[in-house]
C-alpha cells in the first residue's frame, strides 16, 4: 500500500508538529496505567501528555504518572485539590495544550500504536478538515467499527448526511451511531478550531432548567458546531484504533434506578434532555445556515426524538424480558 501525502510530509519533516493528549482522570490508577502505556507505545513523536487528576485522594495516580516519565518525555501531571467536575477537567486539559493538534483520551481506554501517526497524516492530507475520525474498537465485544467521515462541501450538507444516516431502528444502528459520535469527540482535533468551537458554545447557548446543570449535553453541541465549521476526515488505516473498554467503574455516575417508577422518571428526564439538545441544534443551524435549513432540521429532529422514545421503550422492554426469563 502506498503512503499518503500526509505520511510522506511527516517523514520528510525534521520536526513534526507537537500533539497534545489530555487525560482527565479520577480514582482509577490501574486503568490510567493502561492508557499511559498505550501512549508510550505510539509511533509518533513529539507528544505532550497532560494528566489532569480531579482530586483523587492519596498519591496513587501521581505514582503511576511518575513511572512513565522516562518513556513519555512530555508528560505533565496536575492534581486539582478540589473536584472541578468531569467537563471542567476535560476543559482544563485543552486549556493547557501547547500542541497544534489535540485529543482527549479517557483514563479507562487506550490507543493502538499507529493512532496518532495516522491521524496527523490524515489532517495533513485534508487541511480543510477540523478533525480526523478513526476506527472505534470495542475491546469487550471484540468489534471494530470503521470511521465515518463527512467530507461534503457545506456545513448543512454534512449535518444533513449525519442526521439521515443516524435514522432507523435496530440495535446495531444505534450502537454504531453512538460509537461514531464518541469517536468524533475523542478523535484528533486541530487545537485552534476546537477551542473556538467550545468557547462559542459555552458563551452562546444555555440549557433549560434543570438541564443547565448537566455536563453531558455540551459534547453534542460542540460536535454540531464542528460539523458546521469544517469537514471530518476519516482515517483509512483501520489498524489506527481508539480502544474502548466497557463496564469500567465510573466514579461520577450516580446510582442506577431499579424500581419501575424511578426508571420512568429517568426515561422522561432523558427525553426532556434530548428535546433541549435538539432545540439548541436548530438554533445552531439557523444562525449558521439560515431559516429554511433550520426548518428542515427541526422536522428531522422531531423524527429523531420519536426514534429516541422507541429506543428507550425497546431497552426497557428488553430489560424486563431478561429479568422475567431469569426469574
Residue frames as qw, qx, qy, qz and C-alpha x, y, z in Angstrom:
[[0.000, 0.889, 0.458, 0.000, 0.00, 0.00, 0.00],
 [0.412, 0.490, -0.027, 0.768, 1.42, 3.42, -0.99],
 [0.294, -0.384, -0.458, 0.746, 1.99, 6.11, 1.60],
 [0.107, 0.895, 0.432, 0.038, -0.38, 9.10, 1.73],
 [0.329, 0.708, -0.067, 0.621, 0.88, 12.60, 1.04],
 [0.477, -0.802, 0.124, -0.339, 0.47, 13.37, 4.73],
 [0.914, -0.335, 0.138, 0.183, 2.69, 10.44, 5.70],
 [0.723, 0.382, 0.046, 0.574, 5.34, 11.48, 3.20],
 [0.010, 0.826, -0.079, 0.558, 5.30, 15.03, 4.57],
 [0.700, -0.683, 0.145, -0.150, 5.64, 13.77, 8.14],
 [0.927, -0.088, 0.121, 0.343, 8.55, 11.51, 7.20],
 [0.567, 0.516, 0.038, 0.641, 10.34, 14.37, 5.46],
 [0.216, -0.884, 0.024, -0.414, 9.87, 16.87, 8.30],
 [0.419, 0.319, -0.643, 0.556, 12.77, 17.24, 10.70],
 [0.085, 0.052, 0.647, -0.756, 10.47, 18.47, 13.47],
 [0.201, -0.457, -0.793, -0.351, 6.93, 17.10, 13.35],
 [0.302, -0.547, -0.011, -0.780, 4.15, 19.25, 14.87],
 [0.051, -0.127, 0.802, -0.581, 3.51, 18.78, 18.57],
 [0.554, -0.365, -0.599, -0.449, 0.43, 16.73, 19.52],
 [0.216, -0.291, 0.601, -0.713, -1.16, 17.14, 22.95],
 [0.534, -0.290, -0.770, -0.197, -3.10, 14.30, 24.57],
 [0.322, -0.409, 0.365, -0.772, -5.28, 15.27, 27.53],
 [0.509, -0.185, -0.840, 0.006, -6.21, 12.56, 30.04],
 [0.457, -0.492, 0.201, -0.713, -8.83, 13.60, 32.63],
 [0.589, -0.023, -0.800, 0.111, -8.67, 11.08, 35.47],
 [0.440, -0.497, 0.346, -0.663, -10.00, 10.35, 38.94],
 [0.681, -0.303, 0.538, -0.393, -9.62, 7.40, 41.32],
 [0.958, 0.241, 0.126, -0.091, -8.53, 4.82, 38.70],
 [0.169, -0.766, 0.569, 0.247, -4.73, 4.45, 38.84],
 [0.605, -0.066, 0.770, 0.193, -4.68, 0.91, 37.42],
 [0.571, 0.663, 0.476, 0.088, -6.68, 1.95, 34.37],
 [0.091, 0.961, -0.172, -0.194, -4.65, 5.14, 33.99],
 [0.438, -0.508, 0.674, 0.308, -1.51, 2.99, 33.73],
 [0.619, 0.311, 0.686, 0.221, -3.04, 1.10, 30.78],
 [0.357, 0.908, 0.219, -0.023, -3.86, 4.37, 29.00],
 [0.124, -0.886, 0.389, 0.218, -0.35, 5.76, 29.55],
 [0.607, -0.211, 0.710, 0.288, 1.23, 2.50, 28.35],
 [0.597, 0.579, 0.524, 0.184, -0.63, 2.85, 25.04],
 [0.169, 0.982, -0.056, -0.061, 0.72, 6.40, 24.68],
 [0.414, -0.666, 0.566, 0.254, 4.28, 5.27, 25.42],
 [0.621, 0.052, 0.728, 0.284, 3.92, 2.80, 22.52],
 [0.478, 0.818, 0.198, -0.250, 2.87, 5.42, 19.93],
 [0.749, 0.203, 0.296, 0.557, 4.93, 5.51, 16.74],
 [0.228, 0.806, 0.167, 0.521, 4.55, 9.30, 16.50],
 [0.496, -0.546, -0.226, 0.637, 6.61, 11.95, 18.29],
 [0.142, 0.121, -0.663, 0.725, 6.67, 14.58, 19.75],
 [0.442, -0.587, -0.628, -0.256, 3.83, 14.21, 22.24],
 [0.107, -0.304, 0.455, -0.830, 2.74, 16.36, 25.15],
 [0.499, -0.376, -0.770, -0.127, 0.60, 14.41, 27.63],
 [0.201, -0.374, 0.320, -0.847, -1.41, 16.30, 30.23],
 [0.442, -0.334, -0.830, 0.064, -2.82, 14.12, 33.02],
 [0.257, -0.427, 0.135, -0.856, -5.42, 16.13, 34.97],
 [0.348, -0.197, -0.878, 0.262, -6.26, 14.44, 38.28],
 [0.358, -0.566, -0.230, -0.706, -9.64, 15.52, 39.62],
 [0.406, -0.557, 0.413, -0.595, -8.89, 15.50, 43.36],
 [0.853, -0.046, -0.519, -0.040, -8.12, 11.78, 43.75],
 [0.612, -0.740, 0.237, -0.148, -7.32, 11.01, 47.42],
 [0.835, -0.316, 0.359, 0.273, -3.77, 9.81, 48.10],
 [0.007, -0.726, 0.497, 0.476, -0.81, 9.61, 45.72],
 [0.731, 0.110, 0.665, 0.105, -1.67, 6.52, 43.65],
 [0.595, 0.768, 0.230, 0.056, -2.26, 8.43, 40.39],
 [0.023, 0.932, -0.355, -0.066, 0.86, 10.53, 40.88],
 [0.540, -0.438, 0.705, 0.143, 2.97, 7.39, 41.36],
 [0.740, 0.399, 0.528, 0.118, 1.57, 5.88, 38.16],
 [0.391, 0.920, -0.008, 0.028, 2.46, 9.04, 36.22],
 [0.252, -0.810, 0.521, 0.098, 5.97, 9.08, 37.70],
 [0.719, -0.138, 0.664, 0.153, 6.55, 5.52, 36.50],
 [0.662, 0.572, 0.428, 0.224, 6.03, 6.67, 32.87],
 [0.012, -0.937, 0.114, 0.330, 8.19, 9.81, 32.88],
 [0.380, -0.448, 0.662, 0.466, 11.12, 8.02, 31.23],
 [0.393, 0.250, 0.811, 0.356, 9.02, 6.52, 28.41],
 [0.161, 0.828, 0.467, 0.265, 6.87, 9.67, 27.85],
 [0.462, 0.003, -0.150, 0.874, 9.24, 12.68, 27.98],
 [0.112, -0.318, -0.137, -0.932, 6.46, 15.25, 27.52],
 [0.458, -0.496, -0.737, -0.034, 4.40, 14.02, 30.48],
 [0.089, -0.360, 0.252, -0.894, 2.74, 16.65, 32.71],
 [0.387, -0.433, -0.807, 0.106, 0.76, 15.93, 35.87],
 [0.166, -0.332, 0.152, -0.916, -1.68, 18.32, 37.56],
 [0.287, -0.387, -0.857, 0.181, -3.71, 17.38, 40.63],
 [0.263, -0.576, -0.157, -0.758, -6.72, 19.55, 41.42],
 [0.047, 0.097, -0.753, 0.649, -7.20, 19.95, 45.16],
 [0.473, 0.276, 0.504, -0.668, -10.98, 20.28, 44.73],
 [0.457, 0.352, 0.794, 0.192, -13.40, 18.45, 42.41],
 [0.125, 0.400, -0.178, -0.890, -13.91, 20.65, 39.32],
 [0.738, 0.404, 0.290, -0.456, -16.33, 18.27, 37.59],
 [0.762, 0.141, 0.561, 0.293, -15.94, 15.92, 34.64],
 [0.487, 0.787, 0.251, 0.283, -16.37, 18.62, 31.97],
 [0.173, -0.964, 0.202, 0.016, -14.22, 21.08, 33.90],
 [0.647, -0.452, 0.546, 0.280, -11.40, 18.57, 33.94],
 [0.689, 0.424, 0.475, 0.347, -11.75, 17.95, 30.19],
 [0.244, 0.943, 0.103, 0.200, -11.61, 21.70, 29.52],
 [0.441, -0.814, 0.330, 0.182, -8.56, 22.10, 31.75],
 [0.744, -0.074, 0.525, 0.407, -6.62, 19.65, 29.54],
 [0.502, 0.675, 0.372, 0.393, -7.49, 21.66, 26.44],
 [0.104, -0.994, 0.016, -0.033, -6.59, 24.98, 28.12],
 [0.550, -0.669, 0.425, 0.262, -3.11, 23.69, 28.94],
 [0.842, 0.269, 0.381, 0.271, -2.40, 22.22, 25.48],
 [0.126, -0.721, 0.343, 0.589, 0.58, 23.63, 23.58],
 [0.459, 0.011, 0.785, 0.417, 0.25, 21.31, 20.58],
 [0.254, 0.178, -0.417, -0.855, -1.00, 22.18, 17.11],
 [0.618, -0.173, -0.641, -0.422, -3.20, 19.08, 17.39],
 [0.299, -0.270, 0.641, -0.653, -5.14, 17.89, 20.43],
 [0.646, -0.202, -0.637, -0.370, -7.15, 14.90, 21.59],
 [0.572, -0.454, 0.448, -0.516, -8.71, 13.59, 24.78],
 [0.547, 0.093, -0.831, -0.036, -8.11, 10.03, 25.96],
 [0.736, -0.537, -0.045, -0.410, -10.35, 8.57, 28.66],
 [0.184, -0.621, 0.723, -0.240, -8.31, 7.18, 31.54],
 [0.712, -0.067, 0.666, -0.211, -10.01, 3.78, 31.15],
 [0.815, 0.561, 0.117, -0.084, -9.38, 3.45, 27.38],
 [0.580, -0.410, 0.481, 0.515, -6.30, 3.05, 25.16],
 [0.482, 0.748, -0.217, -0.401, -4.88, 3.80, 21.70],
 [0.937, 0.179, 0.174, 0.243, -3.34, 1.45, 19.17],
 [0.587, -0.392, 0.198, 0.680, 0.33, 2.29, 18.35],
 [0.338, 0.251, 0.480, 0.770, -0.45, 3.87, 14.94],
 [0.004, 0.796, 0.589, -0.140, -3.27, 6.10, 16.22],
 [0.115, -0.833, -0.010, 0.540, -1.52, 9.48, 16.40],
 [0.287, -0.298, 0.607, 0.679, 0.68, 8.95, 13.33],
 [0.189, 0.399, 0.799, 0.408, -2.27, 8.03, 11.10],
 [0.014, -0.846, -0.496, 0.194, -4.47, 10.82, 12.46],
 [0.183, -0.725, 0.165, 0.643, -1.84, 13.53, 11.92],
 [0.264, -0.086, 0.713, 0.643, -1.09, 12.28, 8.40],
 [0.146, 0.612, 0.753, 0.192, -4.80, 12.44, 7.55],
 [0.060, -0.894, -0.262, 0.359, -5.07, 16.04, 8.75],
 [0.231, -0.501, 0.450, 0.702, -2.06, 16.92, 6.56],
 [0.221, 0.211, 0.816, 0.490, -3.85, 15.28, 3.63],
 [0.082, -0.715, -0.610, -0.332, -7.03, 17.27, 4.39],
 [0.251, 0.011, -0.287, 0.924, -6.19, 20.79, 5.60],
 [0.357, -0.332, -0.231, -0.842, -9.86, 21.76, 5.26],
 [0.672, -0.383, -0.628, -0.090, -10.88, 19.22, 7.95],
 [0.385, -0.751, 0.225, -0.488, -11.44, 20.29, 11.56],
 [0.508, -0.460, 0.700, -0.201, -10.58, 16.85, 12.90],
 [0.451, 0.262, -0.803, -0.288, -9.97, 13.26, 11.89],
 [0.826, -0.211, 0.234, -0.468, -12.12, 10.26, 12.81],
 [0.153, 0.429, -0.889, -0.035, -10.57, 6.85, 13.42],
 [0.633, -0.137, -0.728, -0.225, -11.68, 3.26, 13.89],
 [0.537, -0.468, 0.365, -0.599, -13.55, 2.51, 17.11],
 [0.551, 0.114, -0.827, 0.012, -12.67, -0.85, 18.66],
 [0.715, -0.490, 0.104, -0.487, -14.91, -2.31, 21.37],
 [0.156, 0.481, -0.844, 0.181, -12.39, -4.38, 23.33],
 [0.504, -0.078, 0.721, -0.470, -15.00, -6.30, 25.32],
 [0.792, 0.399, 0.330, -0.324, -17.09, -7.35, 22.32],
 [0.498, -0.227, 0.630, 0.551, -14.01, -7.55, 20.04],
 [0.451, 0.712, 0.527, 0.108, -15.90, -5.47, 17.48],
 [0.337, -0.212, 0.229, 0.888, -14.34, -2.97, 15.09],
 [0.302, 0.823, 0.459, -0.142, -16.45, -0.04, 13.82],
 [0.528, 0.235, 0.245, 0.778, -14.79, 1.80, 10.89],
 [0.068, -0.439, -0.207, 0.872, -14.85, 5.61, 10.99],
 [0.331, 0.734, 0.558, 0.200, -17.37, 7.74, 9.12],
 [0.283, -0.214, 0.066, 0.933, -16.07, 10.96, 7.62],
 [0.277, 0.822, 0.473, -0.153, -18.19, 13.87, 6.47],
 [0.427, -0.210, 0.345, 0.809, -16.42, 15.49, 3.53],
 [0.255, 0.766, 0.550, 0.215, -19.42, 17.27, 1.98],
 [0.391, 0.402, 0.040, 0.827, -18.67, 20.85, 0.91],
 [0.236, -0.575, 0.023, -0.783, -21.11, 22.79, 3.10],
 [0.131, -0.189, 0.750, -0.620, -21.87, 22.60, 6.80],
 [0.697, 0.081, 0.241, -0.671, -25.54, 21.89, 6.20],
 [0.776, 0.297, -0.499, -0.247, -24.73, 19.05, 3.78],
 [0.319, 0.276, -0.834, 0.356, -22.55, 17.48, 6.48],
 [0.349, -0.057, 0.599, -0.718, -25.21, 17.89, 9.16],
 [0.773, 0.190, -0.068, -0.601, -27.92, 16.53, 6.85],
 [0.662, 0.291, -0.689, -0.053, -25.81, 13.47, 6.00],
 [0.082, 0.208, -0.810, 0.542, -25.20, 12.89, 9.70],
 [0.525, 0.027, 0.405, -0.748, -28.88, 13.15, 10.61],
 [0.803, 0.240, -0.259, -0.479, -30.16, 10.93, 7.82],
 [0.534, 0.304, -0.782, 0.104, -27.54, 8.25, 8.48],
 [0.036, -0.154, 0.773, -0.615, -28.49, 8.16, 12.15],
 [0.668, 0.009, 0.117, -0.735, -32.17, 7.47, 11.46],
 [0.655, 0.119, -0.704, -0.247, -33.58, 3.96, 11.69],
 [0.781, -0.434, 0.247, -0.376, -34.49, 1.19, 14.07],
 [0.924, 0.163, -0.319, 0.136, -32.06, -1.52, 15.12],
 [0.691, -0.688, 0.070, 0.208, -29.62, -2.14, 17.93],
 [0.739, 0.019, 0.234, 0.632, -26.60, -2.28, 15.61],
 [0.245, 0.710, 0.240, 0.615, -27.51, 1.07, 14.03],
 [0.402, -0.895, -0.059, -0.185, -27.92, 2.75, 17.44],
 [0.792, -0.473, 0.141, 0.360, -24.65, 1.29, 18.70],
 [0.635, 0.245, 0.256, 0.687, -22.73, 2.41, 15.62],
 [0.034, 0.844, 0.196, 0.499, -24.23, 5.90, 15.84],
 [0.573, -0.819, 0.040, 0.016, -23.14, 6.20, 19.46],
 [0.802, -0.221, 0.225, 0.507, -19.65, 4.88, 18.66],
 [0.477, 0.557, 0.247, 0.633, -19.30, 7.37, 15.80],
 [0.169, -0.910, -0.066, -0.372, -20.18, 10.38, 17.99],
 [0.739, -0.637, 0.127, 0.179, -17.92, 9.13, 20.78],
 [0.777, 0.012, 0.265, 0.570, -15.05, 8.64, 18.36],
 [0.279, 0.777, 0.170, 0.538, -15.51, 12.13, 16.93],
 [0.383, -0.905, 0.051, -0.176, -15.20, 13.78, 20.31],
 [0.692, -0.571, 0.393, 0.204, -12.10, 11.69, 21.09],
 [0.788, 0.490, 0.147, 0.342, -10.61, 11.97, 17.60],
 [0.538, -0.227, 0.042, 0.811, -7.60, 14.14, 16.78],
 [0.144, 0.922, 0.357, -0.042, -8.57, 17.82, 16.52],
 [0.393, 0.488, -0.060, 0.777, -6.88, 20.96, 15.33],
 [0.346, -0.367, -0.573, 0.646, -6.44, 22.76, 18.63],
 [0.023, 0.084, -0.018, -0.996, -7.44, 26.23, 17.40],
 [0.446, -0.220, -0.502, -0.708, -10.83, 25.32, 15.85],
 [0.539, -0.374, -0.749, 0.098, -11.70, 23.09, 18.83],
 [0.254, -0.299, -0.429, 0.813, -11.03, 25.93, 21.30],
 [0.177, -0.005, -0.205, -0.963, -13.01, 28.33, 19.13],
 [0.497, -0.292, -0.680, -0.453, -15.97, 25.94, 18.96],
 [0.483, -0.403, -0.696, 0.345, -16.05, 25.28, 22.71],
 [0.133, -0.211, -0.236, 0.939, -15.79, 28.99, 23.52],
 [0.306, -0.114, -0.388, -0.862, -18.66, 29.76, 21.15],
 [0.540, -0.355, -0.733, -0.213, -20.88, 27.02, 22.57],
 [0.429, -0.372, -0.606, 0.557, -20.23, 27.96, 26.20],
 [0.077, -0.227, -0.128, 0.962, -20.81, 31.67, 25.58],
 [0.298, -0.035, -0.438, -0.848, -23.83, 31.41, 23.29],
 [0.631, -0.249, -0.600, -0.424, -26.10, 28.59, 24.42],
 [0.237, -0.264, 0.686, -0.636, -27.74, 27.69, 27.69],
 [0.251, -0.221, -0.935, -0.117, -29.78, 24.63, 28.64],
 [0.519, -0.559, -0.252, -0.596, -33.27, 24.85, 30.02],
 [0.308, -0.388, 0.678, -0.543, -33.76, 24.34, 33.73],
 [0.600, -0.732, 0.307, 0.095, -32.82, 21.88, 35.22],
 [0.900, 0.310, 0.085, 0.296, -30.61, 20.74, 32.29],
 [0.191, 0.916, -0.233, 0.265, -28.43, 23.81, 32.80],
 [0.493, -0.680, 0.531, -0.117, -26.52, 21.88, 35.47],
 [0.947, 0.085, 0.300, 0.073, -25.91, 18.85, 33.26],
 [0.185, -0.676, 0.538, 0.468, -22.50, 18.45, 31.72],
 [0.601, 0.081, 0.763, 0.223, -23.34, 15.64, 29.29],
 [0.509, 0.754, 0.410, -0.072, -25.04, 17.84, 26.68],
 [0.032, -0.851, 0.282, 0.442, -22.05, 20.01, 25.82],
 [0.405, -0.237, 0.766, 0.440, -20.40, 17.34, 23.68],
 [0.447, 0.572, 0.677, 0.124, -23.47, 17.20, 21.38],
 [0.168, 0.955, 0.137, -0.201, -23.39, 20.96, 20.85],
 [0.259, -0.697, 0.512, 0.430, -19.63, 21.04, 20.27],
 [0.483, 0.036, 0.796, 0.363, -19.81, 18.24, 17.69],
 [0.386, 0.765, 0.515, 0.029, -22.61, 20.03, 15.84],
 [0.016, 0.946, -0.122, -0.300, -20.60, 23.26, 15.76],
 [0.375, -0.474, 0.676, 0.421, -17.53, 21.39, 14.50],
 [0.516, 0.357, 0.743, 0.234, -19.58, 19.74, 11.74],
 [0.277, 0.913, 0.295, -0.059, -20.82, 23.15, 10.62],
 [0.186, -0.874, 0.303, 0.332, -17.32, 24.63, 10.81],
 [0.147, 0.613, -0.716, -0.300, -15.28, 22.07, 8.86],
 [0.812, 0.165, -0.484, -0.283, -15.06, 18.62, 7.34],
 [0.728, -0.447, 0.494, -0.160, -14.48, 15.37, 9.23],
 [0.482, 0.563, -0.643, -0.192, -11.67, 13.36, 7.60],
 [0.957, -0.218, 0.111, -0.154, -11.81, 9.56, 8.08],
 [0.165, -0.633, 0.747, 0.116, -8.55, 7.71, 8.71],
 [0.812, 0.268, -0.362, -0.371, -8.47, 4.84, 6.22],
 [0.384, 0.304, -0.836, 0.248, -5.98, 2.74, 8.18],
 [0.734, -0.466, -0.249, -0.426, -8.29, 0.61, 10.34],
 [0.760, -0.113, -0.480, 0.423, -5.34, -0.52, 12.48],
 [0.105, 0.230, -0.292, 0.923, -5.30, 3.01, 13.95],
 [0.473, -0.515, -0.671, -0.247, -7.91, 2.43, 16.66],
 [0.309, -0.460, 0.385, -0.738, -9.44, 4.07, 19.70],
 [0.463, -0.084, -0.881, 0.058, -9.77, 1.08, 22.06],
 [0.483, -0.431, 0.084, -0.757, -12.87, 1.32, 24.22],
 [0.260, -0.014, -0.924, 0.280, -13.29, -0.79, 27.36],
 [0.518, -0.502, -0.362, -0.589, -16.85, -1.30, 28.53],
 [0.772, -0.506, -0.375, -0.090, -18.12, -1.77, 32.06],
 [0.492, 0.119, -0.444, 0.739, -15.36, 0.12, 33.86],
 [0.285, -0.680, -0.563, 0.374, -16.41, 1.86, 37.03],
 [0.163, 0.634, 0.161, 0.739, -17.42, 5.50, 36.52],
 [0.311, -0.227, -0.568, 0.728, -16.72, 7.47, 39.69],
 [0.153, 0.074, 0.027, -0.985, -19.03, 10.28, 38.51],
 [0.413, -0.240, -0.701, -0.530, -22.01, 8.04, 37.69],
 [0.479, -0.273, 0.379, -0.743, -24.95, 8.24, 40.04],
 [0.382, 0.006, 0.901, -0.206, -26.87, 5.20, 41.32],
 [0.257, -0.063, -0.715, -0.647, -28.99, 3.48, 38.69],
 [0.607, -0.092, 0.251, -0.749, -32.70, 3.25, 39.36],
 [0.001, 0.053, -0.997, -0.058, -34.01, -0.26, 39.95],
 [0.325, 0.437, 0.706, -0.453, -37.69, 0.41, 40.59],
 [0.342, 0.558, 0.651, 0.386, -40.24, 0.82, 37.80],
 [0.034, -0.953, -0.277, 0.118, -41.13, 4.35, 38.98],
 [0.353, -0.717, 0.304, 0.518, -37.51, 5.55, 39.06],
 [0.474, 0.037, 0.676, 0.563, -36.89, 4.10, 35.60],
 [0.247, 0.763, 0.552, 0.229, -39.87, 6.01, 34.18],
 [0.169, -0.943, -0.027, 0.284, -38.60, 9.26, 35.69],
 [0.456, -0.456, 0.508, 0.571, -35.18, 8.63, 34.16],
 [0.427, 0.366, 0.682, 0.469, -36.75, 8.00, 30.73],
 [0.088, 0.922, 0.373, 0.052, -38.75, 11.24, 30.95],
 [0.331, -0.824, 0.188, 0.420, -35.65, 13.12, 32.05],
 [0.508, -0.138, 0.617, 0.585, -33.70, 11.70, 29.10],
 [0.325, 0.623, 0.610, 0.366, -36.41, 12.71, 26.61],
 [0.100, -0.968, -0.173, 0.150, -36.55, 16.21, 28.11],
 [0.445, -0.619, 0.386, 0.519, -32.78, 16.47, 27.82],
 [0.477, 0.135, 0.668, 0.555, -32.75, 15.26, 24.18],
 [0.193, 0.843, 0.478, 0.155, -35.52, 17.75, 23.28],
 [0.253, -0.907, 0.063, 0.330, -33.41, 20.51, 24.81],
 [0.489, -0.355, 0.552, 0.575, -30.33, 19.44, 22.81],
 [0.407, 0.436, 0.667, 0.446, -32.27, 19.25, 19.52],
 [0.049, 0.945, 0.318, -0.050, -33.78, 22.70, 20.12],
 [0.298, -0.791, 0.288, 0.450, -30.30, 24.18, 20.55],
 [0.516, -0.007, 0.674, 0.529, -29.19, 22.32, 17.40],
 [0.309, 0.755, 0.533, 0.225, -31.99, 24.07, 15.48],
 [0.126, -0.965, 0.002, 0.230, -30.65, 27.39, 16.77],
 [0.488, -0.472, 0.519, 0.519, -27.14, 26.44, 15.67],
 [0.467, 0.333, 0.678, 0.459, -28.40, 25.62, 12.15],
 [0.139, 0.911, 0.386, 0.037, -30.45, 28.82, 11.97],
 [0.242, -0.892, 0.167, 0.343, -27.52, 31.03, 12.98],
 [0.438, -0.381, 0.637, 0.507, -25.09, 29.30, 10.60],
 [0.257, 0.139, 0.812, 0.506, -27.24, 28.33, 7.61],
 [0.261, -0.066, -0.220, -0.938, -30.45, 30.39, 7.76],
 [0.598, -0.012, 0.331, -0.730, -34.21, 29.91, 8.19],
 [0.843, 0.205, -0.248, -0.431, -35.19, 27.22, 5.67],
 [0.554, 0.277, -0.765, 0.175, -32.37, 24.78, 6.55],
 [0.122, -0.182, 0.713, -0.667, -33.31, 25.16, 10.22],
 [0.731, 0.048, 0.116, -0.671, -36.95, 24.25, 9.43],
 [0.811, 0.243, -0.510, -0.152, -35.82, 21.06, 7.67],
 [0.310, 0.292, -0.779, 0.460, -33.52, 20.31, 10.57],
 [0.430, -0.150, 0.478, -0.751, -36.40, 20.84, 13.05],
 [0.854, 0.111, -0.159, -0.482, -38.52, 18.32, 11.12],
 [0.716, 0.262, -0.634, 0.129, -35.70, 15.73, 11.19],
 [0.011, 0.322, -0.682, 0.657, -35.15, 16.46, 14.88],
 [0.704, -0.112, 0.225, -0.664, -38.78, 15.54, 15.62],
 [0.897, 0.180, -0.369, -0.165, -38.22, 12.21, 13.84],
 [0.435, 0.365, -0.694, 0.442, -35.06, 11.71, 15.89],
 [0.321, -0.282, 0.536, -0.728, -36.94, 12.37, 19.14],
 [0.880, 0.006, -0.018, -0.475, -39.61, 9.82, 18.17],
 [0.777, 0.300, -0.540, 0.120, -36.78, 7.38, 17.45],
 [0.105, 0.397, -0.671, 0.618, -35.21, 8.15, 20.85],
 [0.646, -0.207, 0.307, -0.667, -38.54, 7.37, 22.51],
 [0.947, 0.113, -0.176, -0.245, -38.80, 3.97, 20.82],
 [0.547, 0.414, -0.637, 0.351, -35.17, 3.21, 21.61],
 [0.199, -0.352, 0.608, -0.684, -35.83, 3.92, 25.30],
 [0.819, -0.052, 0.151, -0.551, -39.01, 1.80, 25.17],
 [0.849, 0.302, -0.431, -0.041, -37.15, -1.04, 23.41],
 [0.313, 0.410, -0.702, 0.491, -34.38, -1.03, 26.01],
 [0.448, -0.267, 0.494, -0.696, -36.89, -1.05, 28.86],
 [0.910, 0.065, -0.026, -0.408, -38.94, -3.93, 27.42],
 [0.725, 0.383, -0.554, 0.141, -35.73, -5.87, 26.71],
 [0.040, 0.402, -0.695, 0.595, -34.53, -5.39, 30.28],
 [0.674, -0.147, 0.345, -0.637, -37.91, -6.54, 31.64],
 [0.916, 0.204, -0.244, -0.244, -37.91, -9.64, 29.43],
 [0.514, 0.412, -0.675, 0.332, -34.39, -10.60, 30.53],
 [0.239, -0.318, 0.625, -0.672, -35.37, -10.17, 34.17],
 [0.821, -0.006, 0.140, -0.553, -38.51, -12.28, 33.62],
 [0.848, 0.310, -0.422, -0.083, -36.63, -15.04, 31.80],
 [0.418, 0.359, -0.699, 0.455, -34.01, -15.33, 34.55],
 [0.425, -0.337, 0.442, -0.715, -36.53, -15.29, 37.40]]
